[in-house]
């Protein structure tokens, strides 16, 4: 009991310390970025004042900078006025017209006037096709906010390189700051597929998911959702194959597939294959979630003693509060009356520690939460949120 209690406290302290370090490092990074941007804006504003430029006589670049500064300070009305007045100038160079329209569209987006922003951006794309890429990017922002996935697909398809547009394949490489059009297209098709699945149209959902995988064969979300669609359709073997594809796409998401895999192999009456698959995955890459999944299956098929021994061996290599809670639960089931109260207290403590921590974190902006979002609520990037190494038990 003393060893278990000490281990639980030590794991909780270490994981909490690591989480705090990551959070502090993320906050310091984004604070520095924000401070740097603010310094640049203030420098531009100061330069305008120092040069003795009244706003009416300022250059287009200075007026654009002032408008951006106002918008970032939340003074959207002032930003709109500056950008509209700039566009009313006669003989404004084409580059400045495009920039002013883009900034005005961003003003409208900030104010929630998405219809006005969309109209302005569509005009920009039609009138200045050679400089339309930034406008199309903002259109995607609008269509994502409005969940207009078909319109988003039309715009993102136009952003694909011609070869990809013609051949309609495949993954374009690692994430960039703005994310690749093919990656975004895959998620848009997943959104449509989810709507079809919820409406009971599994065949249409399956076709959409295969289109998603055509654009991005590394799309974990498409493989997982295809597994769900195949399972709902009673095609359990196909569902298991789709879910096992995730291991090759991104093993970090493998724990998210285990619950549905259990259902698939239970329906196939083939739990042995699942155990062999999980042990193979564990051998290739041990993670706390996999350790807990294998222990769960061992408890069901080989008994609590075997599962307890397995966890006792694995936890020093893959420490986790969830695994500790699972081990305590197995000990609780096997214990006699005397130590039950102590074990129950220890299990409640570890469960509370697990419940108090976020389960997922965005690897782009650091957003953390309890649920897996495919579109990060913080930075709006697609597919950047993953489970933290110490998740809750499955």
C-alpha angles and dihedrals in degrees: 000000000000091000091050093048093047091048092050092050093045094049091047092050094047095047092044091050092050092047091049091049092051092047093048092047091050092048092049091049095050092042089055091048092050091046091051092050091047091051092053092049092047090048091053091047091048091049091053091052095043092052088056092240113160111213092248091056098039122121119258090252092053092048091049090051091050091050092051090049092052092049092051089051090054095253094126095157091059092048091051091050093051094048093045092050090049092053089051091062114109120239094014110171116254095245091054092047091054093046093047092050091049092050092047089051089051089050090055092047090052089051092049092246093134096158092057091045092050093050092049093048094047089053090050092051091050096046099039107031093163091059099035101106095091090047091052090051091056090046088058089052090054096045091048091052090049093041090235093153097168092054090045090053091052092052096042092048089056089054093057118105109262093250092054091044090053098042095031096219156144154340110303098210136264125351117280128200091269096031123240119280092234091056092049092046090056090055092047090055089048089054091053091045091053090053091051092047093051088049090055095250100127096163092057090045091052092051091050092050092052088053088052090054090048089061096040118013088185093062104127092185092059092050093048093047091046088054089054092048092049091048092050088051092053094249095128099166092051089047091054091049092052092049093048088056088072090070089064095041098050121338090201087077095048094100089060089064100051100086093053092041088057090054092048095052092042088056088049091046087232107121091147091068091052092051091049091049093049093048090049090052090047092052091050094047125358116212131166092247093053092046090055092046093052091046090052092054092045090052091052098045106024103026139254095285093059091045092049092051090049093051092046089056096043104042096072088057097038106025118190139154089229091056091047091051090049092051092048089051091053090048089049092054091051098041128103123232099276102069099029096099092052092047092049090051091049092048092050090051094051092045090053091050091051092047092051095058128077115251099205137038134187111238090208105050104007097244109163132196148140098264137058111250118187090201110047111236089211108049099008092233118148123239097359099116117093138169115274113242090254106055128164118268119282 
